[in-house]
Each structure stands twice: as C-alpha cells, then as structure tokens.
Amino acid sequence: MPQTDDLSEDRGGPTVEDTVLGELIGYRLKRAYMQIQPEAQRALAEDDLRVVSFSCLSIIADNAGIVQSELADALQMERSNLVVIIDELEQRGLITRKKVPTDRRRYALAATLRGRRLRDRAAQKVRTAEDQIIGRLDEKDRAHLMAVLQRLEDTTR
C-alpha cells in the first residue's frame, strides 16, 4: 500500500494558502483582473468585440487622427499586433484609415459615427459587467482605487 505524506492529504476544502502571494500588490491586481476580464469579455461578445478590439476602438474614438504607433504606445502593444485589429475594425465600418499627408507611410485613424456609437454602447456594458465585481466597493473606495491606480500608471510613464 503506498504511503501518503501529510502534504497530499485532503484538507477538507478548496482553500489554498497564498501567504506570500497574497501580500503582493501585483498578484492581487492580477486576481482582480481575472475576475473582471471574463465578465467584460462576455459583455463585449454581444457586439462581436474582444477586450483588445474594444480598447483599440475606444482609444481611436477619443483621439481622432491618432496613428498606429501612438495607438500601440497607448495600449502598450506591438504595432505589428495591431494591424489585424485595425483591419477588422475598418472592415466593420467602425474606423477609417487615411494616409497622413505629411508622411504617406503613416495612417491616421478615426472612429466613424457607427464606431463611436458601438464604443459608447459597449463601454456601458463593460461598466455594468465590472459592477458585478467592483460593486462590492462603495463610491469612496472606488474613487480611491482609481486614484491610486492612476498614480501608479503615471509613475511608469
């Protein structure tokens, strides 16, 4: 009969200790994101969007004339990875892509009316999805969390 050591015994439930990880901010941020992201993805799927395509559309809608390199920087993505997303958004009539007159190698991106409307509708759905998780926080805690996250983001730029 094989011996079992104390570490492999059933401890009576799904609780797993994470005493070191649980004290790391990055780990906690990741855990929060892992709760929010699937809900956001489900909400966006109703409009045939993914988190990344919604992010691109949202930045483009807020920054008419933005070029791909600026979009890549804003989203911290590789420019080559954006091409497929931009192509998809353009084919769906959500954005336009026009050559920059002063540099014909670059394209200025802008959201169409249809794209802006979709972005606004999708943003509301994502907010509602986030509320399912973040709704546990009161307005004061939410505002404080956003301020802290903004300060962290500002220090990395």
Disulfide bonds with the S-S distance in Angstrom:
none
